[in-house]
């Protein structure tokens, strides 16, 4: 009997190669893809999860399917394709981490709305999507729109991470799509950097005002080391960041999103869930790779207990 899924995510997953020693040109193999990272984080923090995507009928596709199965993520709605599975490299320098993608014509970029049976969303609690899910191709963008329509029809809450990638599309095009999406979103998870690129301000209050005015119900603005600003129509509250010695911030925002959704599904208030997610994201920066570094619940509770 299939276990009921509480949180579905839709998007592109990839195999990751993270630079760990530039002098010796060494890379650590891992996994990435923003919504995949988020759904694994949600699973590690106790939610029943599922992923909607397409991977290649190749070695990397097999590796991703094995990863999700190990993490307890339902893969019934992951299709196989004769296109390749995407991959990316992460390098580190004085300006931080930089991404180099091999995703053109990937299996996920060829996703079509009719490739999936979105009736699987009926009865679930959340659908999580992102700007990257929309940006990888026109057909993937249409697939996100179709999934959101079905989710809303069934009363499923929609979570949306801005995740702007200017290598995929322009800030102007991303802004147009985001403005079209926000009225259909319940929980918006932008980052300060993304919003500065798209609407030209890094003032947190102004970003919250702008977001709520476009129709979403709740906003959690990710401020990086500074924490997060949680807002609804009537309240705003800042969650302070945690002082950690970060080595790799890859996937920290995705860890935030997934652990936040897991705690909301468990019954936390938005403020409680965001406080938990803030700690989880901080811990995720202590190791290399988007997935390997996602902490467990016991680690997050331990950190929160030291700052209570």
N, C-alpha and C positions, 0 to 999 in steps of 0.2 A: 504494500500500500504506500502510495507516495505521500511523504510528509508535507503538510501544508506550508507553503512558502510565505513568509512574512514580508520580505523585502526582495524585490527583483531590481537588478540593474541592467542597463542596456548600453552597449558600446563596443569598443575595440580593445582587445588584449594583445600584448606583444611579449616577445622574449627580450630580456634586458641584458646588456653587458655594461657593467659599471667599472670605471677606471679606479683601481685601488693603488697602483704604483706607477705614476707617469714615467719615471726614469727607466723602469724595466718593461714598460708597456704591458702591464698586467691588468686583466679585466676579470671581474667576478660575474659569472652567469646567474641571472635571476629572472624575475618576471615583472611586467608592468602593464600599463594601460589604466587610465585613471578610474574608470568605473569598475574594472576588475579589481584593482587595489581596494577600492571602497567596499565592494561586496565581500572580499576576503576579510577586511577589517571588521565588518558587521558580523560575519560568521565567527571570528575569533572572540568577539565580545558577546556571543550568546544568541544571536538572531538566527532564525531559519531562513536561508537565503537561496536565491537562484540567479542565474546569469543568462542573458539573451544576447547572442552574438553569432558570428561565423568565424571559423578558423580553417586553415588549410588542411588538406589531407596529406600532411607532411610531419616530419619529426617534431617541429616546434608546436604544431597543433596538438600532437599527441602529448607533448610535455605539459601544455596548458590544461588539457582535459584531466590529466593525472593530478596536476596541482589543485584544481577546483575540487576534484573528488576527495583528495587528502584533506582539504580544508572544510569539507562538508557542504560545499556549494552545489546546488542542484544544477545539472548540466543538460537536462532533458530538452531545453530550448536553445542549445548551441548546435548550429548546423555545420557541416563539413563542405568544403569547396575545393575545386581544382586550382584555385588561386593560392598564392603563398600566404603564410602567416607572417604578420609584421614583426620587425625587430628594431631595436634602437640601442644606441650607445650613449653613455653618460660620461663626460669628462669634467674634471675639476680644475679650477684656476683661481686667480686672485679675485675675479668677479663672481665667483660662485660656481654652480654646476651648469653645464650646457648640454643640450640634447641634440643628437644626430640620428635622424630616423631613416629607416628603410621600410616604408609603408605604402608607397605608391602602388596602386592596383592590388592591394592586399585583399584577402578574403573578407575582412570586416568592412573595408571601404566599398565593397560591392553589395552590401546589404540592401535589400528591397523590402518595402512594407509587406508585400505578399509572401515573403520568405518565412514568416513566423505566424503562429497562431496566438494572437494576443489575448485570446480568451483566458489564457493562463493567469492573467492579471486579476481576474475576478476573485475576490476573497482575500487578496493580499493587502498589506497595510501601506506599503510605499513602493513607488517606482522611482528609481534614481537614474538621472541622465545628466549630460554635461555639454558644454560648448564644444568639446572635442568630438563627442558623439555626433554633433551636427556638422562639424567642420571637415571631417575626413572625405566627404563626397556629398553631392546633391542627393543621391539616393539614400545615403545614411541619414541625412537631415530629414528627408521625407519619412523614413522609418521611425525616427524619434517623434515626429509630429503624430504619426499614426498611433504609436504606443501611448502617447499622452492622451489622445482622444479616447482611446479605449479605457485607459485608467480612470479618467474623469467620469466616463459613463458609468463605471462600476463603483464610483465613490472612493477610489484609491487616491491617497495623497501623493503629490508629485514633488520630488526633491530635485533641485537643479543647481549644479555647480558651474560657475562661469567658465573656469579653466580656458582662458584665452591662449591660443597658440598662433602667433603671427606668421609662423612658417606655413600654416595651413590656409589662412584667409586674412583679409585686412581687418583692422580694428573697426572700420566703418561697416563692413558687411557683418561682422560679428555683432555689432551693436544693433543693427536692423533685426537680425534674427533673435537676439536676446529680448528686444522690445516686443517682438511678436509672441515670444514664449512666456514672458513673465505673467501676463494675465491668466495663464493656465497653470501657474505654479503655486503650490502651497508654502514651500520652504526654499528660499533662495540662499545659496552659499557662495557669495562672491569673495574674491580676495582684493585687498587694497591695490595691489599692483595691476590687476586686470581692470579694475574700474578706473584707475587713473588713465590707462591707455584708451579706454572706450569713451568715458564721459568727461575727461579732462580735469578731474579733481581728486585729491587724496585726503580730503576732509571727511572723516568717518560719518559725521552727522549729515553732511550733504549727500553722501552715498546712500545712507539709510533712507533719507527723504525721497531721493530719486527712485529708489527701488520700490518702496511702499506705494508711491504714487502711480506706479505702473502695474499694480494689481496683485502682487504676491501678498500672502498673508503674514508670513514670518521671514525675517532676515537674520542670518548670522554672518557678520562680516569678519573674515579671517584677517588678522593683523600681524601674522607671523610671530616674531619674538615678543611682540607687545600683547598677544593674547587674542581675544575676540570680542566683538560688540554684538550683543544679542538684542533684537528689536522686534516688537510687534506693533500693532496699530496704537497701543496705549502705553507701552513701556520700553525702556532702553536701559541696558545694564552692561558695564564693561567687566570682562573676565581677564584678570591679569595673566601675563605669560609666565612660564616657568623658566628659571635660569638653568640651562643645560649646556654642556659642551658639545655642540652639534658637529657631526662629521659629514653628513649627507642629508640634505633636506628633501631628496627625491621622494615624492609620494606622501609627504607629511599632510598636505591638504586633503588627499584622498583618505588617509587614515582618519583624519578629523571627521570627514563626511560619513564614513562607514560606522565608526564608533558612535557618533551622534545618533544616527538612525537606529542603531541597535538599542541604545538606551531609551530613545523615544518609544520604540516598540515594546520595551520592558516596562513602560509606564512612567518614566521620568518626565518631569516638566522640561520645557525647552531650556530653561536656565540650568537645571541640573545636568541635562544631557550635554549641553555645550561645555560646562565645566569639566565633565569627564572627558569629552572629546579633545579639549584643549590640552589636558594632561597626556592623553594617548598620543597626540600629534607631536608633542615635545619629546616624548620618549622615542618616537619613531626616527628622530634625527640622530640618534646615538649610534646607529649602525649603517652599513652600506646596503643599498638596494631598496626598491619600493615595497617589496613583500617581506623579505627576510626580517626587516627591522620593525614590522608591525608588532607592538607589544601585546602581551596577554593581559587579561583582566586583573590578575593578582599584581602585576607590575604597576598598573594604573592606580589601583587602590592604595598601594604602598606609597606612591608619589603624593597622592591626594592627602594621605594621612599625615605626611610631614609638613603640609602647608595649611592644614585645617586651623 
